[in-house]
Amino acid sequence: MDFERKEGDFNRIHRIRKIYVAIAIILLNTLVFILLMNLFFSIANPTLRKLFVFSESSFNKEILDEAYPHISSKEVRKEIIKENDKYHLPFVYDTFTGFRTKEHHGTFVNVDNEGFRYIKDQCEYPIRKSNYNIFILGGSTAFGSGIIDNETIASIMQENLRRELKRNDICVYNFARPHYYSSVERTLFIKLLVEKKQTPDTVIFIDGLNDHIGDKYPYEDKFADYAEGNKKIGYLFSGTASAIVINHLYNRFVKNNGLEDSYEKNASRIVERYLHNLKVSRSVGSSFNVTTHFVIQPIPVYNYPCESHLLCKRDLIDFSLPKWEKSIEYYTMLSSSKERKEGDIIWLADMQKGRKDNLYVDYGHYTAKFSEEIADELIKEIKGKIPIEPKTLRSDQYISRDVAFDNMS
């Protein structure tokens, strides 16, 4: 009996050992497979992105010639695109607004830890009340995605305002951030005033392209999952090379198709929400004695011919999708609204009407030349409200940083 019992115990131990060895081998092989897969994707990711993700990185020389006619160097173009890529300009958490562009110091793109992008002759921060301070708020077009620091709307505005008004104490701060729209900008404006205690003389909101995003902005689902304790394992692996590639494929072939439906019934809500945000921001500005201007920006689908757009005329982008149709619809509604006649609303949506030259570096971001034209139009609208009395700006009020270089041949 003892022998049979011992033999039975031995068989059970042997079976358990075999099961353990089998599970260990499976887990080890799975781990090795995951490591090899991530190694492969980390090497192949740039090539796969060109195949599956339509972006500036996949543009050929002909398109780049049209997007950057003032830059002949292929290496410089490549570096500008690289620095503006979202993987080199990732987002970080930001109180109240949810997210902002991470601090970055490069050759062509420089973002301060306080969340503003540097411009040429950037004034120091926090602001000095002795200067005439202008804040620019908006999305990636105002941020200047696709171009360099000193080509952005904000940079051109500061340079030209100083020259025209002969005032070297005019300081412009580019607080525009990719993906932001009127709802998030309203929150950022209040945060700058209340939490940061930074009160500019003027704030300019540049909006239109991103306002069709709706009630949810990027990463809101992630914030909700985090707050509710969901998808903890998923977030653990979200930064791996394989997860990034899978995310590319999902966004390219699944997510984009599903998102289009959400734009079908929102045009009137977009206009209503924008105008409500405008009223709130205007009221807040008035309470803090800040002059407000609200710019309706040019967008590629409104009063601009497809045959002039560098991607549309090559059939590389489809402007007939529902979200773009809704953009046209809410712009049409805005153009005929009584609010458009308000003194602080600057309508620039018709700037490109009838233009035959390309004005974009990609689907919707402005070229350096068009950014300068927009800046000049804004100057015409606001310079009459800026006092003509000059102030002296000491040299120690500049941030010591070289932003981009002027001669890029």
C-alpha positions in Angstrom: 0.0 0.0 0.0 2.8 2.4 0.9 4.5 1.6 -2.3 1.4 2.2 -4.4 0.8 5.4 -2.6 4.4 6.6 -3.2 4.1 5.6 -6.8 0.9 7.6 -7.2 2.5 10.6 -5.5 5.4 10.3 -7.9 3.1 10.2 -10.9 1.2 13.2 -9.8 4.5 15.1 -9.2 5.7 14.0 -12.6 2.5 15.2 -14.3 2.7 18.5 -12.5 6.3 18.9 -13.5 5.5 18.1 -17.1 2.7 20.7 -17.0 5.0 23.3 -15.4 7.7 22.6 -18.0 5.2 22.9 -20.8 3.8 26.2 -19.5 7.3 27.5 -18.9 8.3 26.7 -22.4 5.2 28.3 -23.8 5.8 31.5 -21.8 9.5 31.6 -22.7 8.7 31.2 -26.4 6.0 33.8 -26.2 8.4 36.2 -24.5 11.1 35.6 -27.1 8.5 36.0 -29.9 7.3 39.3 -28.4 10.9 40.5 -28.0 11.8 39.5 -31.6 8.6 41.0 -33.0 9.3 44.4 -31.2 12.9 44.3 -32.4 11.7 43.8 -36.0 9.0 46.5 -35.8 11.4 49.0 -34.1 13.7 48.5 -37.2 10.9 48.3 -39.8 8.6 51.0 -38.3 9.9 53.9 -40.4 9.3 51.9 -43.6 5.9 50.6 -42.4 4.8 54.1 -41.6 5.5 55.2 -45.1 3.4 52.2 -46.4 0.4 52.5 -44.0 0.4 56.0 -42.6 0.0 58.8 -45.1 2.0 61.7 -43.7 4.7 64.2 -44.6 7.3 61.5 -44.3 5.8 59.8 -47.4 5.8 62.9 -49.6 7.9 62.7 -52.8 10.3 65.5 -54.0 7.7 67.0 -56.3 5.3 67.6 -53.4 8.1 68.8 -51.1 9.2 71.3 -53.8 5.7 72.7 -53.7 5.4 72.7 -49.9 8.9 74.2 -49.3 9.7 76.3 -52.4 12.1 78.6 -50.4 14.2 75.6 -49.1 16.2 73.7 -51.7 18.1 71.5 -49.3 16.6 68.0 -49.1 18.3 67.5 -45.7 16.8 70.6 -44.2 13.3 69.7 -45.5 13.7 66.3 -44.0 14.8 67.6 -40.6 11.9 70.2 -40.5 9.4 67.4 -41.1 11.1 65.1 -38.6 11.0 67.8 -35.9 7.4 68.5 -36.5 6.4 64.9 -36.4 4.2 63.9 -33.4 6.7 61.3 -32.4 9.4 63.9 -31.9 6.8 66.3 -30.4 4.8 64.1 -28.1 2.1 65.3 -25.7 2.4 65.4 -21.9 -0.3 65.8 -19.3 -1.3 69.4 -18.6 -3.6 70.5 -15.8 -7.1 71.7 -16.7 -6.5 71.4 -20.5 -5.6 67.7 -20.3 -2.5 67.7 -22.6 0.0 69.9 -24.3 3.1 69.6 -26.5 6.1 68.4 -24.5 9.1 70.7 -24.0 11.4 70.4 -27.0 14.6 72.1 -28.1 15.7 71.4 -31.6 17.0 73.2 -34.7 13.7 74.2 -36.2 11.1 73.6 -33.5 11.4 74.8 -29.9 8.7 74.5 -27.3 9.1 75.9 -23.8 8.2 74.0 -20.7 5.5 76.5 -20.0 3.8 75.3 -23.2 4.5 78.1 -25.7 6.5 77.7 -28.9 9.5 80.0 -29.3 9.6 82.6 -32.0 12.3 84.9 -33.4 13.6 87.2 -30.6 11.4 85.5 -28.0 10.7 87.7 -25.0 11.3 86.3 -21.5 8.6 84.5 -19.6 6.8 85.1 -17.2 5.7 88.3 -19.1 6.7 91.8 -18.0 3.8 94.2 -17.6 6.0 97.0 -19.0 5.8 95.3 -22.4 2.8 95.1 -24.7 2.1 91.4 -24.6 0.1 89.4 -27.1 -0.9 85.8 -26.6 -1.8 83.6 -29.7 -4.1 80.7 -29.0 -5.2 78.1 -31.5 -4.5 74.6 -32.9 -1.6 73.2 -35.0 -2.0 75.8 -37.8 -1.4 78.6 -35.4 1.3 76.6 -33.7 3.0 76.3 -37.1 3.1 72.6 -37.7 5.3 71.9 -40.7 7.3 75.1 -40.6 10.1 76.5 -38.5 9.9 78.8 -35.4 10.5 82.1 -37.1 8.1 81.4 -40.0 5.0 81.0 -37.7 2.1 83.5 -37.6 3.2 84.6 -34.1 6.8 85.2 -35.1 6.0 87.2 -38.2 3.4 89.2 -36.2 5.9 90.3 -33.6 8.6 91.2 -36.1 6.3 93.2 -38.4 4.4 94.9 -35.5 7.7 96.1 -34.0 8.8 97.4 -37.4 5.5 99.1 -38.3 4.7 100.6 -34.9 8.4 101.3 -34.1 7.9 99.6 -30.7 10.5 97.0 -29.6 8.5 96.3 -26.4 5.8 94.3 -28.3 6.1 90.6 -27.2 4.1 87.8 -28.8 3.8 84.4 -27.2 2.7 81.4 -29.3 0.5 79.4 -27.0 -1.2 77.6 -29.9 -1.0 73.8 -29.5 -1.8 70.9 -31.9 -5.3 69.5 -31.6 -6.6 72.5 -29.6 -9.9 74.1 -30.6 -12.1 76.8 -29.0 -13.3 74.7 -26.0 -9.8 73.8 -24.9 -8.4 77.2 -25.7 -11.1 78.8 -23.5 -9.8 76.7 -20.7 -6.2 77.5 -21.4 -7.0 81.2 -21.5 -8.5 81.0 -18.0 -5.7 78.9 -16.7 -3.1 81.4 -17.9 -5.0 84.3 -16.3 -6.0 82.6 -13.0 -3.5 79.8 -12.3 -0.4 81.3 -14.0 -1.3 84.9 -13.3 -0.2 85.9 -16.8 -2.4 88.8 -18.0 -1.6 89.9 -21.6 -2.7 93.1 -23.2 -4.3 91.2 -26.1 -5.2 87.6 -26.9 -5.9 86.3 -30.4 -7.8 83.1 -30.9 -7.2 81.5 -34.3 -9.9 78.8 -34.9 -11.9 76.9 -37.5 -10.1 73.8 -38.7 -10.2 71.9 -35.4 -13.7 72.9 -34.2 -15.3 69.9 -35.9 -13.6 67.6 -33.4 -16.7 67.8 -31.2 -17.2 67.2 -27.5 -14.2 64.9 -27.3 -10.6 65.9 -28.0 -7.6 63.6 -28.4 -6.7 61.5 -25.4 -10.0 62.2 -23.6 -10.9 58.5 -23.8 -7.5 57.7 -22.3 -8.1 60.1 -19.5 -11.4 58.5 -18.8 -10.0 55.0 -18.8 -7.2 56.1 -16.4 -9.7 57.8 -14.1 -11.9 54.7 -14.1 -9.0 52.3 -13.7 -9.6 50.6 -17.1 -7.1 49.1 -19.6 -4.1 49.1 -17.2 -2.4 46.2 -19.0 -3.0 47.8 -22.4 -1.3 51.0 -21.3 1.6 49.0 -20.0 2.4 47.8 -23.5 1.1 50.9 -25.5 4.6 52.3 -26.0 6.1 49.1 -27.6 7.1 49.1 -31.2 4.5 46.4 -32.1 1.7 48.3 -30.4 2.6 51.5 -32.3 2.5 49.6 -35.6 -0.8 48.0 -34.8 -2.1 51.4 -33.8 -1.0 52.8 -37.2 -2.9 50.0 -39.0 -6.0 50.5 -36.8 -6.0 54.3 -37.3 -5.5 53.8 -41.1 -8.0 51.1 -41.9 -10.5 51.0 -39.0 -10.7 54.1 -36.8 -10.8 56.8 -39.5 -13.7 55.1 -41.3 -15.7 54.8 -38.1 -15.1 58.4 -37.0 -16.6 59.9 -40.2 -20.1 59.1 -39.0 -19.8 61.5 -36.0 -19.5 64.5 -38.2 -22.8 64.0 -40.0 -25.1 65.8 -37.6 -22.9 68.3 -35.8 -22.5 71.4 -38.0 -25.1 73.5 -36.1 -23.7 72.3 -32.8 -20.2 73.3 -33.9 -21.3 76.8 -34.7 -23.2 77.1 -31.5 -20.4 75.7 -29.3 -17.9 78.0 -31.0 -20.0 81.1 -30.5 -20.6 80.2 -26.9 -16.9 79.7 -26.3 -16.3 83.0 -27.9 -18.7 84.8 -25.6 -17.1 83.2 -22.5 -13.6 84.1 -23.6 -14.7 87.6 -24.5 -16.3 88.0 -21.1 -13.3 86.7 -19.3 -11.0 88.9 -21.2 -13.1 92.0 -20.5 -13.1 91.1 -16.7 -9.2 91.1 -16.8 -9.0 94.1 -19.1 -7.6 92.0 -22.0 -8.5 92.9 -25.6 -9.8 89.8 -27.4 -9.8 89.0 -31.1 -11.3 85.9 -32.6 -10.0 84.8 -36.0 -11.9 82.5 -38.4 -9.0 81.0 -40.2 -8.7 79.8 -43.8 -9.2 76.0 -44.2 -8.4 74.0 -47.3 -11.9 73.1 -48.2 -13.6 76.5 -48.0 -13.3 78.8 -51.0 -10.1 77.2 -52.2 -10.0 75.1 -55.4 -8.8 71.5 -55.2 -6.6 72.0 -58.2 -4.5 74.5 -56.2 -3.9 72.2 -53.2 -0.8 70.2 -53.4 -2.4 66.9 -52.3 -6.0 67.3 -53.5 -5.0 67.9 -57.1 -2.9 64.7 -57.0 -5.9 62.7 -55.5 -3.8 62.0 -52.4 -6.5 63.4 -50.1 -10.3 63.2 -50.2 -12.0 66.5 -49.2 -15.5 65.0 -49.9 -15.5 63.1 -46.6 -18.3 64.0 -44.2 -16.0 65.8 -41.8 -14.9 68.2 -44.5 -18.4 68.6 -45.8 -19.4 69.6 -42.3 -16.5 72.0 -42.2 -17.9 73.7 -45.3 -21.4 73.8 -43.8 -20.4 75.3 -40.5 -18.2 77.9 -42.2 -21.1 78.8 -44.4 -23.3 79.2 -41.4 -20.7 81.3 -39.6 -20.3 83.5 -42.7 -24.0 84.4 -42.6 -24.4 84.7 -38.9 -25.1 88.0 -37.2 -22.2 87.4 -34.8 -19.7 87.6 -37.7 -20.2 91.4 -37.6 -18.9 91.7 -34.0 -16.0 94.0 -33.8 -13.6 91.5 -32.4 -14.2 88.7 -35.0 -11.7 88.7 -37.8 -12.9 86.8 -40.9 -9.9 85.5 -42.8 -11.7 82.5 -44.3 -11.9 84.1 -47.8 -8.2 85.0 -48.0 -7.5 82.1 -50.4 -10.6 82.6 -52.6 -9.6 82.2 -56.3 -6.0 81.6 -55.4 -4.1 79.3 -57.9 -0.9 78.9 -55.8 -0.4 76.2 -53.2 -0.9 77.5 -49.6 -0.3 74.3 -47.6 2.6 72.0 -46.6 0.2 69.1 -46.1 -3.5 68.5 -45.8 -4.2 71.6 -43.8 -1.1 73.4 -42.3 0.0 76.6 -43.9 3.2 77.3 -45.8 5.7 79.8 -44.6 4.4 82.3 -47.2 0.8 81.9 -46.3 1.5 82.2 -42.6 3.2 85.5 -43.4 0.1 86.7 -45.3 -2.2 85.7 -42.4 0.1 87.5 -40.0 0.0 90.7 -42.1 -3.8 90.5 -42.3 -4.0 90.2 -38.5 -1.7 93.2 -38.1 -4.0 95.3 -40.3 -6.9 94.4 -38.0 -5.3 94.9 -34.6 -2.6 97.5 -34.9 -5.1 100.3 -34.5 -5.9 99.1 -31.0 -2.3 99.0 -29.9 -1.0 102.3 -28.2 1.6 104.0 -30.3 3.7 105.1 -27.4 6.9 103.0 -27.6 8.6 101.3 -24.7 12.3 100.4 -24.3 13.0 96.7 -24.4 16.3 95.8 -22.7 18.5 93.1 -24.3 18.3 90.9 -21.1 14.5 90.5 -21.8 15.1 88.0 -24.6 15.3 84.3 -24.1 18.8 83.3 -25.1 18.2 80.7 -27.7 18.9 80.5 -31.4 15.6 79.5 -33.1 16.0 78.2 -36.7 18.4 79.8 -39.1 17.6 82.3 -41.7 19.6 81.1 -44.7 18.4 77.6 -45.6 19.6 77.1 -49.1 
